[in-house]
Amino acid sequence: MIKRNILIASAFFSFSLGMAQQYGGMWIPTELNEKEMKDLGMKISAKDIFNTQKPSIKDAVVQFNGGCTAEIISPKGLLLTNHHCGYGQIQAHSTVQNDLLSNGFWAKNMGTELPNPGVTVDFIVDIKEVTNQILEGTENLQEPELAKKIAKNIEIYKNSQKTESYQSISVKPMYYGNKFYAYVIETYKDVRLVGAPPQSIGKFGSDTDNWVWPRHTGDFSMFRIYADKNNKPAEYSKDNVPYVPKHYLPVSIKDKAENDFTFVYGFPGRTTEYLPAIAVEKIMTEIDPARIAVRDVALKTLDEKMRTDDATRIKYASKYASVANYWKKWIGEVEGLKKSNAVQKKVNYENTLSSKNPEIKNTISEINSLYTQQAPYALNNAYYSEVIRNAETFALANLYSNYITSLEAGRMDEKGTTAFKNRLTSFYKDYSAELDAKVTAKLLALYANKTAPQFLPAGFDKYKNEAQNITEIEEISKNSVITGRSEVNGASLSGDIEKAFSNQDKLIKTIKKDPVYQLFMSLKETYLKTADPQFASLQMKIDALQKKYMAQQMSTDKDRKFFPDANSTLRVTYGKVKGSTPKDAVTYDYQTHLAGVMEKYIPGDYEFDVPKKLIELYDKKDYGIYKDKSGDVPVGFTATNHTTGGNSGSPALDAHGNLVGLNFDRQWEGTMSDINYDPRFSRNIMVDTKYILFIIDKFADSKWLINEMKIVK
């Protein structure tokens, strides 16, 4: 599947690096690096991208359901995001009899679009720097008093601002707390599923191709925002009407060329570009390998069952994809950090800074000492948190533990109990106690074998044997009310939760005696005693020094233009359409095509099967206006945009602000860009708009959706 091209000269590759951003960049839209963007080819202005006085591109970009990004592509509130971003909603509408994951879904008109209770989209109305207001009176404070004062100042600021009932204000720290920005957010709550290709298109390549290039995935789904008759946010109602946006994105089907300017607009989740060398080294050699090891065991166990049982496959589809996503990302991150020599690069930068500002040498020395002290606690934190997350039986026990703690402390009212029961109902809906007993047994063995003795409960050595664990955990799972396999108050928690909660005192007493609960609590109490306080205390000191180091970097390195790390706030990143040479004698083109889908096609395979109709369209070359100059339909392309999680579903725009692609992934060799952006390897991966429209029009016969859009030819 790797395309080898020995005709690309090394001189060209060197030139391409010169055109890429040295440090990447996730820029606050009100503080864009406009000159560099225009130097790289942008034809519009910064005010066209973000403007509070008139419609701008920001009015077409939303945060989808608190995580991904989406964009409006029609005057009727039609929303485009990734298939994997809408996966949970597609799954929720799926049954064994009507499997929308496998079959896809296309509304025939607005009346057949499917509601999704609880799903929201957030618009950013305005962004303001509020550093002076938030840091007022904090000059001589240290943690934890500093955090309390900042929190108080944030509340004072938020209370001083006038907002509508459907608006909120979020104040976010930037540059490790050296600056603060306030975001005015407008939330819409009626979001309906419009269309999604079958997962044989939307998830083509599945786990094998995840984070990998060349890529042939049609990773998109479509929703619509609905509003009340005044175009304002409203809870779901059959009387709501399609939202009329201030701006929507024209969709371009022009051919792409290498070095075309692009920019990506969205809500990147989290990056740590300014960490010291020792922090990067610990991530690369200790933390990521621990996380990978836990998820490796969980995924293999789930996969064995999902491959042989359709009901389990549907039930666990979304969860499996979620767990696998960062498992593979961390593997690529470790390799990328090594390949890009990230630690030494950080050491060299620290030495350069120290030569200009001797105070930085002392800061780095203090940071190194703290990370060294924290290392054993950080490693235990990584193993413990991943085991609790991936052993769902323990995740359930943890939910009950937190609930009981709040209840006994008088912090749990009727509303909180209702919310807790709703959460449990949602959890049990996609939970298999029998399957997870096996996962939990295997993860217990891993934890017992990998964890230092001082972090383990007394007598925990007995869990080192995986085979013995499987027998024992299955037995205690069968006798547990937490797993829903045993009853309390005449009902199971997984079957009739209201009846199970009918006598809450009895429920709590039963849970406290539950064998799963007691096993979990032995782990939790030991962790909270031997690792968590030490980890947290040292992290507080590290965070204070990181804030100081960040300020020192910004004041010392006058040649570097700094951007804040991603924190799920609205950002713009930019670059150029570009292929890559990630390995010796291996060159990737920037574009893939439908022919590549057929090259990977494996009939009946859960990752590489292809729908019959798509094969027919390919065989007939029935591409309409969606083919490019090669005569084939382009599927995906790569560029040097600096993206991360949360950018999934982000619009990729051309020099004129037209939609040319839908961001959905990064190239595996460059996933370390969250920590160390390297223009040689860092590439974001996008679905081509031509492929999206081709699937909607030719495959789904949903021309009515195409007719809503403004197509740029």
N, C-alpha and C positions, 0 to 999 in steps of 0.2 A: 504493500500500500504506500510505501515511501517513494516519492518521485525523485529520481537522481538526475541531476543536470550538471554535467561537467563543463558545460559551455559558459557558465556564469563566471566571469573573471573576479578574482579577489579584489581588484581595484574598484569594481562596482560595489561590492559589499562594503568596502571601506567608505565609499562615498555615501552609501545608504545610512551608515552609522552617523555620519556627519550631519545628516538631515534629521535624525531623531533627537528627541529630548534627552539630555544627559541624565536628568533626575526624574523624568516622567512628570507627573503633576496632576493633582486633583484640586482644581481651583474653585474657590468660592465665586459664584456668578457675579457678585458685585465687585470682585477684585480680580478680574481676568487679566491674564498676560496677553493683552490684545495685540501688542506690537509683534510678538513672536508668532501669534496665531495668523496675523496678516502676512508676515514674512513667509510662513509655510503655505499660504495660499488662500486664506479665508477672504471672502468677498463681502461679507456683511459686517456690521459693527457690534461692539459689545452691548449696545443699547437694544439691538435687535434680539439679543439672547436673553437679557434680563432688564425689564423696565416696569416700574410701578405706575407710570403715567399713561401708558398706552399698551395695547396688546403686544406681547412678545413671545418668544419660543417657550419661556418658562411656564406660560399659561397652558401649554399642551403637554407638560411633563408632570406626572404624578407618582407618588409612592404608593405601590400596590400592596394593600393588605399588611402594611407595616414592615415589609421586607424588600420585595423586588421593586423595580421601576416599571412604569407603563407610559404610553403616550397616546394622545388623542389624534385620530387620523381622519375624522370626518366632522362636518358641522352638526352631526346628530349624536355626539358623545361616544362614537365608536372607539374602543380602547384596544390597543395592541400590547401584548406582553409575551413572555416566554411560555411555552407549553409546560415547562417544569415549574413555573411560577403559578400557573393555574391548575397544576396537577391535583392538588388537594380538592379543589372544587369539582374537577372532572371526575375524580374518584368518588366524591360524595354523591354524585348523581348516577354512579355505576352500580349495577348488580350483576350477578352471574347471568341472569336472563337478558339484561340490557347493559352490556359492557361497553360504556362509552370510551373507556381507555383503549380497548382493542378496536372498536368500530368507528370512533370519532363521533363528533356531533356538529351539526350545522342547522341553526334555526332557519326556518323557511321565511319567516317574517318576524317583526318585533314581538308579535303576540306569542310566539313560541320560544322566546328567550327565557333562560332558566334563572330564577332568583337564587342568591347565595347569602343566606342570613349570616350576619357578622362580618362580612367582607367590606372593607372600606378603601377609599382612595383619598389621598391627602394632596392638596395643592399648596404650594408655598406662595403666599400673597406678598410677603415682604421680608427682607433681611436687613438687620441693623447691627453695627458693632456697638456693644454696650459695656465694654471693658471697664471704663471709669466708674459706672454705676455699680457694677457687680463687685469690683475690688475695693470700693470705698470702705475705709476703716479697717483694712486687713494688713496694713503695712508691717506690723510687728507681731502678727499672729503665727502660731505653728499649729500643725495638726494635733488633735482633732478640732480645736477651736476655729481654725481657719475654714474648714469645711462647713461648720455650723454658721459662721458669719456669711460665707458666700451663699449658702442656701437661704438664709434670711434675706439677703440683698436681692436674690433672684425673686423671691416671693413679693417683696416690696415693689420691684420693678414690674412684675406681671400684674399685680393689683392696680398699678398706676395707669395701665394701658386700657383703652376702650376697645372691646371686641364684640362681635356678634355672637349669638348663642351657639352657632355652629362653627365658631372659630376658637382656636386656642393659641397660646404662646409657649414656645419651647426655647429655653436658653441653654446654649451648648458651649462648653469650654473648647478652646482651640490652642494649639501649641502647648499642650500639657498644662493648661490653666493660665497661660500668660496673657491670653485674650479670651473674650466672650462675645458671642453673637446671639441675637434674639431672632427667632423665626415665627412669623405669623402664619398659622396653618388653618386651612379650610377643609373640612372633612365631609365627604359624601358617602352615604351608607346604603344606597340602593344600587348594587352592581350586579348585572346579570350576564350569564354565560351566553355568548353568541355563537361561537364556533371553535372547534378544535380538531385538528387532524388526528387520525388514529396514531397510537404511539409507535407504530411501525414507520411513521414519518416524523412525528413530533419528538420521539425518543430514539430515532434510528441510530444504531450503534451503541445505545444504552451505556452500560458500564465499561465495556471495552474501549469505546471511543471517547468516553468522558475525559475532558482536559486534553484531548489529543487532536493534532492536525496531521494529515488532511481530515476534514470533518464534512459530513454529509447529512446533517440533522436539520429537519424543518422545525426547529424549536420555537413554535409560536402558538398562541391561542388568542381568542378575541372575546372581549366583554363589552358591555355598554353601561355608561353611567346614566342613572335616572335621577330626576329632580322633581320638586313640586311645580305647580303651575307658574310660579314666579322664578323658576330656574335656580331655586335655593336648595340646599341639602335637606333631605327628609328621609325618615325611615321607610322601608319598603311599603309600597301601596300600589294596588292595581291602577290607581288614578294618577300615579306619577308619569312624567313624560320624559323623553330623551333629553339629556342635558345639552344645552347650547353653549359651546366653549367660546372663550374670548379669542382663542387661536387654535388652529389645528394644523397638523403637519402635512404639506403636500408630499406625495409619495413618488419618488423618482424611479424610473426604469431605464435610465441612461446607463450605458456601459461604463464599467470602472476601469481605471488604468493604474498601474503601479505609480506611487508618489502622489496620487490624488489626495488632497487635504480632507480630513474627516475630523469630526469632534463628537464625543459621546456625552450625553446629558443625563444625569441620574443621581441615585442615592447610594454611593459606595459605602459598604458597611464598616470595615475597620482595616486600617493599615498602621504599621509602626516603622516608618521610614527613618526615624531619627534615633533609633536605639544605639547604645554603645556596643562595641565589639563583643564583650563578654556575654551580653544578653543574646546576641545572634548565635554565638557559639553554643550556649545552653539549649536554645531552641533546636538547633541543628543536630546536636549529639545526644540530647537527653529527652526533652519534652515531646517533640514530634515523634520520635521512635516509640515512646510509651503509648501515645494516643493511637498510633498506627497499629501497634500490637493488639490492643484491646478490640478495636473495630475489625481487625482482620479475623479474629475468632468469631465475633458476632455475625459478621456478614457471611462467612462460610457456612455457619450453622443455619441461618435463615435461607440462604440460597438452596441448600439441599432440599428443604421442604417446599419452597416456592416453585421449584422446577417440576415437582411431581403432583402439586395440588393447586387447582385453579382458585379455589376459595381463599386459600392462604396467599396466593399471589396477589389477588385483588386487595385483600385485607392489609397486606404488608407492603404493597407497591410503593406508596408515598414515603413510608418510614425507611424502607430499604434504600431508596434513592437518596434520601436525606443523609443517612449514615454513610453511604458509599461516597458521597460527594466530597466531603472533607477528608475522608480516609485517603482517597487518591490524590487530593490536592496536597496533603502533607507529605506524601511520598515524593511528589514532584518538587515540592518546596525544599526538602532536604537535599535532593540531588542538585537542584538549581543553585542553592547557596554554596554547595561545594564547588560546582562547576564555575560559578562566577567569582569564586575566591572572595566571598562576601566578608568573611571575618577579617582577612588581611586588609581588604579595602577600607574597612571601618578603622582598623588599627592605624593605617597610614593617614586617614583623615584626622583621627584624634591627635596624632603626632603633629600634623600640620597646624591644627588649631592651637595646640599647646605651645608651639613655637611663636605664635602671634599673641597668645594670651596665657601666661604661665598659670593663672588661676584654674584653667581648665584641666591641667595636669592633676591638681589636687582633687578636683571633682571626679575625674575618671578613676583615680586611686580609691576614693571612697565608694564609688559605685561598684568597682571590682570586688572590694572587700564584702560588700553587702550581698552581691550575687553569689559569692562563694559560700557565705554563711547560709543563704537561703536554699542552695541547690538540693539538699536531701529532702527538704520539706516541699519544694516545688515539684520534685519528681513524684512524691507520694500524692500530692494534689492532682497531678496529671492522671495517674493510675486510678485513684479513688473516684474522681469526677467522671471519668470515662466509663468505669465499671458501673457506677450508679445510673448513668444515662442509658447505657446499652443493655443492662440487665433490667428489663422492664418490670420484672417482679419487684426488684429493689426500688425502682423509680416509683412504683405504686406505694410501696411501704414508706418511702420518703414523703410522698404526698400526705399520707395518713399521719405520719409523725409531725409534720408541720401543722396540720389541721388541729391535732390534739394539743400541741403546744399553745397555739393561738386560743383555742377553746378554754383551756385551763388557766390561761393568763387573762381571760375576760376580754379578749380582742376579737372574738368571733360572734357577730350578730346573725340574725336570720337571713339577711341579704348575703352575707359572706358564706353561710352554710349552703344556701341555694346555688351560689356560684360554684362552690366546691362540688356539690352533687352534679351539676351540669358538666363540670370538668371530668369527673369520674365517668359519667355516662359516655362522654366523647372518647375517653381513654379505652374503656372496656369494649366499645364498638369495634375497634381494630386491634384487639389484643387476644392472643392465643396463649392461655396459661400453660398448656402442655408443651408447646414449642418453646416458650420462653423459659420453662424449667430447665430445658437442655442448654439454652444459651447461658442462663445464670450459673448452672453447674460448671460449665467450661470457663466462664470468666472468674468464678471463685478460685479455680485451680490456678489460673494465670496470676491473679492477685496474690494468692498465697505464695507462689513461687518467685514472683518478681519484687515483692515488697520487703523492705528491710524489717527484721524481727521487731524492732522497737515501735513500729507502726501497726503491728498486728495484734488483735485480741489474744488473750491467753488461750492456748490449746488450738490455735488456728492451723497448725501444721497438718491436721487431719484432712484439710481441704486441698492439699497439694495433689491428690490423686483424682484425675478427671473422671475416670470410669466409676469410682466409688461415689463421687459427687452426683453423677447423673442419677444413680439409684436413690441416693438420699434426698436430693432436692425434689425429685419427682414425688417422693412420698410426702414430704412436708408441704409441697404445693397442693397435693390432693386434699390435705387436711387443713387448708388455709381459707379463711373467709376473705382475706385480701385478694387472693387470686380468683375469687368467685366460684371456687370449686367446693366450698363448704358454706352452709347457711348460717345466718344470724337473724333472729326475730322472724324465723319462718321463711326467709327469702335469701337469695344470693345477691351480693352487691352488683354483680354483672347482669342480673336478670331483672329484679324489681327493687331499684335503689330506694324508692320511697318507703316500701315496707321494711327494708333492711334498716332504715334510719328511724323507724317508727318509735323505737325505744332507744334513744341515743346513749343513755347511761350504760345499758347492756351492750350496745355496739362497741363503745369505747373500751369497756372491760374485756370484751371478747378479742378485740384487736390487740390489746396489750399482751394478751396471752398467746396470740397467734404465733406459730412457729416461724413463719416467714418474717413477721415483724420483729421477733426477738433476735433472729439471725442478723437482720439488717441493722437493728439498733446496736448490736455489739460492734459492728463495723463503724457505724456513724459515731458512736460515743468515743471509740478509740481514736478515730480520726480527729474529732473535735478536741480531744485532750492532747494528743501527741504531735499533731501537725498543723492544724488550721490556725491556731493563735500565733504560732511562731512564723508561719508563712505570711499571714496578714500583717503582723507587726513589721517584719522586714520589708514587705511590699510597700507599706506606707512610707518608710524611710527612702526606699528606692524611688517611689513616685515623686517625693519632694526633691530628690537630687536630679531626677530626670527633668523636672520642670526647670530647675536651675541650669542644667546642661543645655536644655533647649534654648533658654534665653541667652546663654553664652554663645551658642552656635550662631544665633541670629545677629548678635551684636558684634561678633568677631569676623565672620565670613561675609565681607561686604560684596564679594563678587557673585554670591549665590542668591538667586531669587527663591524665597521659601514659600511653600504652600502648607497648609495644615494637614495633618493626617486625617484620613477618612473617619467619619463617626456617624454615618447614616444621614448626613445632611446633604442638601442639594449641591452638586458639584459639576464642573465641566472639565473634561480631559480632552486632549487633542493630539493628533499625530498624522501619519500618512499611511495610505494603503501600501502594504509591504509584505513581501515574502520573507523567508529567513533561512539561515544556514546554521541550524542548532548543533550539528555534528560534522566532523571531518568528512568531506566528500558527499554530504547529504544536503540538498537544497530543496526547500519547499516553495512552490508557487504560492501566490497570494489568493488564488481563486480555485474553488472546486465546482464541479458540474454534475448534472443528473447522470451522466455516463458513469461517474464514480459510485453513485448509489447502486447502479446495476452491477458494477464490478464487485461490490461487497455483498451483493444479494445471496442469501442462503435460505432456500425455501423452508418454511416452518420454524426457523431459528427465532428465539425470543428477542434477539438483538438485531438481526440483519435480515429479517423477512421483509418483503415489499408487497404492498397491496396490488391486487390484480389490475385494478384500473390504472395505477401509476405505470405498471409495466406496459399496458396497452398504449397509453399516451406516449411512452418512450419509443415503443416499436413503430408507432405511426408517425413519430416526430411531430405530434400535434401540440406545438408549443405556443401558437398564437404570437402575440407581441412580446413574449417574455424570454425569447432566446437572445443571446448576445452575438457578437460578431463571429464567434466560433461556430454558431449554428446550434448550440446546446443551451440548456437552461442553467444559469449559474445558481449554485446552491449556497455556498458560504464564502467568506473572504476574511483575511486577517489585516490588521493594521497595528501601528505602534501606540495606540491609545492606552493609557495607564488605568486599568480597571481592576475591580475586585468584586467580592460577593456583595450583593445589593445593586450592582450595575446590571444584573440579569434583567432583561427586558428593556434596558435603556435604549433610546433611539440613537442610532448612528447617523449623523447628518453630514451633508456635503458642504462645500464652500458657500453655498447659497442658503443653507438652512433647510434643505429638502431631506426627507427621510430616504436613506439609501440602504439601511440594514438594521437589524435588531440584535443587539449585543446579547450573547448568552454564555460565553465561556472564555477561557484563556488557554493559550498553548502550554502544554504540560511542562516544557523545558523552561518556562518563564513564570511559573506560579509563585516563585519566591519574590515576585515584584511587590508583594505586600510589605516586605521587609527590605528588599534591595532591588530596585528597578534597574534592569540592565538592558540597554537598547539592542544588544546583540540577540537576546533571547525573548524579550517581553513582547508578546503579541496578544491582542484580544481577538476573539473569534465572533463573527456576526453572521446571521442568516441574511442572505441577499433579498432585497425587496422583490426582485423579479421572481424568486422561488416562492415567496409568500403569496404573491398575487396569482402566480401560476396554479398553486394548490387551491386557493380560494375559487378561482375562475374555472379552470379546466378540470381539476380533480373533484372539487366539492359542488360544482355547478351552482355556485352562490354569487352569480353576477350582480345580484341586488346589492351586495356589500361593496363590490368594486364601484358600482354606480354612485355610492355615497362619497367616494374619495375624489380628491383632486390628483390626477395622475400626470406627472411631469414626464413627457416623452422627449 
